[in-house]
Amino acid sequence: MIEKPTGSRAEEPHCSGTLSLDTLVARGATYFEPVTGAISTPIYQSSTFRHPGLFESTGFDYSRVVNPTRSELECTIAMLEHGKYGLAFACGMGAISAIIKLYKPGDHLIVSEDLYGGTYRLFSEYYAGYGFSFSWVDTSDITQVEAAIRPETKAVFIETPSNPMMKVTDIQRCGELIHRHGGHLIVDNTFLSPYFQNPLDLGADIVTHSGTKYLGGHNDTLSGFMVHARDELEDRLRNVQRSEGATLAPFDAWLTLRGIKTLALRMERHEKNAFRIAHWLRGHARVEKVFYTGFEDHPQYQLSQSQARGFGGMISFYVRDAADVPVLLKSVSLILFAESLGGVESLITYPLVQTHSAIPEAMRLSAGVNNRLLRLSVGIENPEDLIADLAAAFRHCG
């Protein structure tokens, strides 16, 4: 029997239980490559690996199944999310698609109505066609979640904070609710990253990430992850990963590992900058409303404090006049008009067109995504420079 490596399982590296999160982020699951002593994980850019003999293996056979660089990344993300198993994919959508393979036609899932449009498209345009059913509810209201449960409900899938309206869902209460019905709680933790929030500690069964965002952190690579601690799920999920083949390439795994090393520093700066800019936007005459979980009057501010260690770097806001939107997007210069989020560069996005166009109009409007909504991913630049850029762009309006 050829032995497979356990490199995607999070073991306790050295004395990780006694180390601070900042240190674990900087060092990763393995502090150095033991054969050569390399302190940067090597990029094992090989599709296949030599067998010493028949029925003998080094633990690595074919990179779609397992690759040493990817295994180090999987161990690292599992460790940071306080999970047992980490699986890395070519992008976040690949991870989410793999999770849905746990279920079968006829099963029902409850999903946050306010979430990334690509997730909506995957569920409604593809998996619904295979016999799955979905209920889209405001999961920040636990009574709506409870009311949506059916006998065939197998999971609750939430984003918290949500994209783009920054609603916060009670992870622990959602977990308790769906567990009473024998289902799973799946949490997309992209917006806060494991530096600010660990859903598994609060009762979630599976955590997923678009690693393209804060984990990679530099807008230079795609990646996606799922993390869990359920032995009974691991073989099924790992089989999906290797069978469908949406696995992360070695170089992209290395780029993400390199990005994670500065996650603590970046998240602190993202949050500090976002706090400053959110308050500035709130005082601007052309801004009607700002959505930021760090405001003390945010409806779920206390909940955020209880289940997360920070508020992150994401802001959404309504301008008073929809005519200002194209002017602002054309006039910003330091802030870049682009999709995505979580990188060192500040990005401004128009969800109606860019990230949520797949969602039907009535559902979008119900969730709050209208033609006056802009989303700002605050980078690590000097906040006064960002404010000056916004102020100059606003002066072109009206």
N, C-alpha and C positions, 0 to 999 in steps of 0.2 A: 504494500500500500504506500503510495507516494504521500509523504507528509506535507501539509500546507502550513505556511507560516501563520503565526498569530499576530503579525505586525499591525493589523488594523484593530487590535484589541488594546484598550488603554490599560497598561500596567502601571504600577507605582514606580516612577523613575527616581532612583536614588531616594531622597527624603522629601518627595513632593508634598506629602501630607503636612509638612512643617513649613513649607515655603509660601511666600505671599504670591498673590495672583500676578503682580507685576513681574516677579521673577520667573514664574512659570511661563508667562507669555513670551518673555525675552529668550528663554532657553529651550522651550519645546519639550517634547516627550523624551528625546534622547539628546543629551548635552553635546555629544560629539560622535563621530563615526568611529567605532572601536578598532577597526583594523588599521586605519591609517592615522587616526587622531584628528581627522578633518573636523573643524568646528562648524562648517557649513555642510549640511546634508548634500551628498553628491547627487548629481542628476544622472540617474541610471537610464540613459537614452538608448535602451535596448528593447526590441520587441519580444525577444525570446532569450532563454537561458539554457546553458549546457547542462545535461544530465550526467552525473558521474558514471552511471550504469543503469541497467534495466531495473525499474522500480526504485530507483534512487533519485533524490532531488535535493537541491540546495534549499528548497522551500520556495523557490521562484521558478516558474515554468514559462509563463506567457504573460505579457504585460497587461493584456485586457483583464486578466484574472487578478493578478497581483503584481505590483511593482515596488521596489524598495523605497523609492522617493515618495510615491503616493502613500505607502504604508506608514511612513514617518509622519506625514501630514494627517492621516486618519487617526493615528495615535494621539497626536497633539490636539486635534479638535475634540476628540472624545474626552481627553483629560480636562480641557478647558471648560467643557460643558458638563463635567461631572457624570459622564456616561461611561459605559463599558465598551461600546462598539462605535466606531466612526466609519462612515462610508463616503468616499469622495467621488463626485460626478463632474461631467464636463461643464455643467451649469446648474443653477438652482432649480430650473424647471425639470432637469433630468432627475434630480433627487426627489422632487414632489411626485413625478410620474411613477418612480419606483415605489414610493410609499403606497400609492393607490393600488398597486398590485397585491397588497395584502388582502384586498377585498374582492368581491365577486359580483357579477351582474345581479341586480335585485337589491343590493345593499344601498343604504341611505347614509349620506354624510351631511352634517350641519357645518356651514362655512360662514366666516365673517363676510358680511355684505360689502364692507369697505376694505378691499384688499387689492393687491396688484392685478391689473387687468389681464396679464398673461396667465395667471392662475385661473381666473374666471374662464378664459378662453379654453384652456386645457380641459377643465371640468365640464363645461357646458357644451362645447362644440365637439369634443372627442369622447370623453368617458361617458357622458350622458347617452351617446350613440351606442355604447356597448351595454346599456341597461342599468347603469348606475343612476341614482337620483340624488339631488342636492337641494338643500334648503338654505337660502341666503338670508341671514338675520343679523341684527345688530348684537353681536356677542358681548358688547360691553354691558348689555342688559341681560342678566342671568335668567330673568323670567322668560325672555324671548327664546333663549336656548332651551330651557325646560319645555316650553310649549311646542317646540319644533321636534321633539324626540318622538320617534315612532318605534314600533316593535322591531323594524328592520334597520334601525339606526346603528351604525357600527363605529362611527368616529365623529369627533368635533375637530374642525381645522380652523385655527385662529391665527391672525396676525396681531401682535400687541407689542408696541403701539401699531396702529393700523396705517395702511398706506392708501390715501394720503391724508386722512382726516385726523390722525393722531389720537384715535380712541384707544382706551386701555381696557383690556379684558382681564377679569379676575381668573388667573390661571388655576389657582387652588380650587376654587369653587366649581369651575368648569370640569376639572379633573374628577372631583368627587361626584359630580352629577353624571357624567358619562360612564364612570366606572361602576356606578350602581346599576347601569343598564348593560354592563359587560363590554363596553366599547373602549376606544382609545382616544386620548387627547393628543393632537398634533399641533405644535406651536412653531410658527415661522418667527425666528428670533433675529432676523436680518437687521432690523433697525437699531437694536441695542447691542448686539453682539454678546458673546459670553463674558466680556469684560464688565458689562453693566447688568446682565440678567442671565439666570440659569433656570430655565423652565422645568428641567427634570427634577430639581430640588423641590419644586412646588407641586409636583404630581403629574406633570406631562409624561407621556409615554415615548414620544418621538419629538425631537427638535430638528428643524430644517433651517438651512441658511442659503442665501445666495452669497457665496464666498467672493463673488465679483465685487461686492460692496465693501463693507468695513474690514473684513478679514484680509482680503488682498490689499485694499486701501490705496491703490495707486492708479486706478483706471487703466490697468495694462494687461489684465488677464481675466478670463472667465473661470468660475468654479462653482460647485454646489456641494452641499453636505447634508447628511442626516446623521444624527447621533441618538443612541438609545442604550438601554441597559437590560433589555429583555432577551434572555437566552433563547426562549421559544420562538422569537422572531428572527434571530440572526441568520440562520441558514436560509430562510425564505428570502430575506432582503438581500443577502449576499448573492444568492442565486440569480435574483433579478439583475443585480448590478453586472455580474459577469456574463449573463445571457443576453441582455439587451445591448451591452457594450458602450453605454454612455459614460465611460469611466474617464477620469482626469488624466491627461497626458503628463509625463514626467517633468517636462520643463514648466508647465503651468502649475504643477504641484510645488515645484521649487519656488516659483515666484510667490505663491500664496504663503508658503512657509516663511519666506523672507519678509513678506508683508506683516505677518502675524507678530514678528519680533518687536515691532513698534506699535502694536495695537493699543497698549496701555497709554502711551504718550499721546497717540493720535486721538483716542476717544476722549481723553481729558481736555484736549485742545478744541476738538469739535464741540463739545458740550459748552465749554467756556465761551467760545465764539457765538454759538447759537443763542445762549442766554442773553448776550449783549445785543445781538441783532434782532431777536424776537421782541425785546422791549422797545428797541428803536422803531421797528415796523409798527408796533402797536400805537405809537404816538404820531404816526404820519397821517396827514390829512387825507391822502388818497387811498389809504388802506381801511377797509371796513372791519375786518376781523382777522386775528392771527391765531393759528392753531399750534400750540406748543405745550408739551406735557410738563414743562418746567414752570409754567405759570401757577401760582398758588390758587388761583380761581379756576383752574382746569377741573372739569367735573370729576376726573379720577386722579387728582393730584395725590391724595392720601394713599390711594391704592398703589400708585406708582412708587411712592416712597416705601411701601411695605413689601413690594415684590421685586424691586429693581434697585440697583446701586447708583443709578444716574438717569438722566433724561435724554441723552443722546444729542445728535447734531441735526435733526430734521425739523423743518418748519414748513407749514403751509399757510397761505393767507389769501383772503379775498380782497381784490381791489374793488373800489366803489363803482367803477365804470369799466365795462368789458372792453371798451375802445382802448383802454390803457395797456391791455395785454400785449398786442403786437408791438406797441411802441417800446415797452419795457424790454421785451425779448430782443428787439433790434438794437436797443441803446446800451445794454450792459456790455462791458468790455472785459473787466477783470473776472467777473462772474460769467461762466460760460453757459450758453443756451444749449443744453444737451440732455439726453436721457441718462439714466443711471444715478447713482448716489454713493456716498460713503468713501469717496476718494479724497486725497489731500487737496484737490482743486474744488472750489465751490462751483456747483452746477445749479441752474434754474431750469425747471421743467414745467410744461403745460400739460397736466394730466389728461384733460379732455381729449387731446389729440395724440399725445405721445404714449402714455402708459395705461390709459383706461378707455381707449376707443372701442375695445371689444365688448365693453359692458353696455347693455341696452340703455337707452336714454332715461327711461323711467327709473330704472334701478340706480343709475349714476346720480340722478337728481335727488333721489331719496337718500342716498348716502352722503350727499353734499358736494359731489363733484360737478360743478357747473362751469359756465364759460368765463367766470371771474376768478377761478382758483389757480393759483400758482404754487409750486412746491420748490422749496429751497433746501438743497443739501449743502450745509455750511462746511467749508473746508478748514484748513489749518492756517490760512493766511492771516495777516494782521487784521483784526476785526474792524479797525477804523478805516482801513483801505476798502474793505467790503462795503461798509456803510457809505463811504464817499461814492463808490461806484453806483450803489442803489439810488442815492440822492441825486446824482447826476442824471441817471436814467429817468427818474420820476420828473425831473425838470423838463423833459421833452414831452411830457403828457399834457393834455388839456389845451 
